[in-house]
């Protein structure tokens, strides 16, 4: 079990989904290389819909309107992310 006394908390504020995703991948790689401690990122995204590997845009999203839809490598289907979550 990780030592919870040795972690940091960062406030990333309101951050675009893809910018955040790329930053998380960098943090993951740095953590796996033991360059940084465990990190809890506090953040929210402007409205965005993410579609995981099991998602099918034709079957899952009727009309997202101005909300962007982003394909991701994560599992799952369709998830809405927005301010305040």
HELIX and SHEET records of a PDB file:
HELIX    1   1 UNK A   17  UNK A   32  1                                  16    
HELIX    2   2 UNK A   57  UNK A   60  1                                   4    
SHEET    1   A 2 UNK A   7  UNK A  14  0                                        
SHEET    2   A 2 UNK A  38  UNK A  44  1                                        
SHEET    1   B 3 UNK A  68  UNK A  71  0                                        
SHEET    2   B 3 UNK A  48  UNK A  51  1                                        
SHEET    3   B 3 UNK A  78  UNK A  81 -1                                        
END                                                                             
